[in-house]
Amino acid sequence: MGKSMTKGEIITHLAKKTKTTKKVAGEFLDELVKLSYKEAKKDFVIPGLGKLTVSNRKQRMGRNPATGQTMVIPAKKVLKFRISKAAKDAALK
């Protein structure tokens, strides 16, 4: 497997594909990230890529790895990203 793209490489690629400057592409990427943070509470969908959702994780029993003692892990909210079928199919060809 190859290395993943850096933020700079993503911005450069977006700038070339959209024929804009790196600054504009970087601002777009930053704004998309900010919007996804803000809208994740209501489910944020990026068409063709996936959905960012908030899920409730139930209380469960766990084990302290240092002592081996069982303990209760409290319920909490977690953020999940569900990849779209189109993205799965394209990536796993």
C-alpha positions, -999 to +999 in steps of 0.1 A: +000+000+000+011+035-007+012+065+016-019+086+021-021+120+007-011+150+028-033+181+032-010+200+009-012+173-018-050+173-016-051+211-020-027+210-049-048+183-066-081+202-061-065+234-073-054+218-106-087+199-112-108+230-106-084+254-122-082+277-092-054+287-068-041+267-040-054+293-016-090+290-029-088+252-028-074+253+008-102+277+019-128+253+003-114+223+021-112+241+054-148+253+050-160+218+042-144+205+073-159+233+095-193+226+080-190+189+087-182+196+123-212+219+127-237+197+109-226+163+122-252+164+149-279+163+122-260+138+100-237+153+074-237+137+040-210+141+014-227+127-018-207+098-032-184+095-002-204+089+029-223+101+060-210+115+093-234+106+121-236+108+159-244+075+176-252+066+212-230+039+226-246+019+254-230+013+288-209-019+288-186-040+309-149-037+302-116-047+317-087-026+330-057-039+310-033-030+338-050-047+366-074-071+349-102-058+371-137-056+354-153-021+353-183-004+339-176+018+308-203+045+308-226+053+279-215+081+256-220+097+222-196+088+194-190+101+159-191+076+131-184+078+094-204+054+072-188+050+038-211+050+007-216+019-014-202+038-045-170+047-025-166+011-013-170-003-048-145+022-063-119+017-036-121-021-034-118-028-072 
